[in-house]
Amino acid sequence: MPGLELARTAVRSALHREDFPGSRHQVLGTHIVVRDSTRRHGR
């Protein structure tokens, strides 16, 4: 799936971008939001 690969590449580049110290926290925050919404819809 090209979209999934693109998202994975974007996450990887965000994690490796040292000139943006907050990018890692943004990525982690996005994962937390996705996990929360998935848990909410799972009920």
Secondary structure, 3 states (H helix, E strand, C coil): CHHHHHHHHHHHHHHHCCCCCCHHHHHHHHHHHHHHHHHHHHC
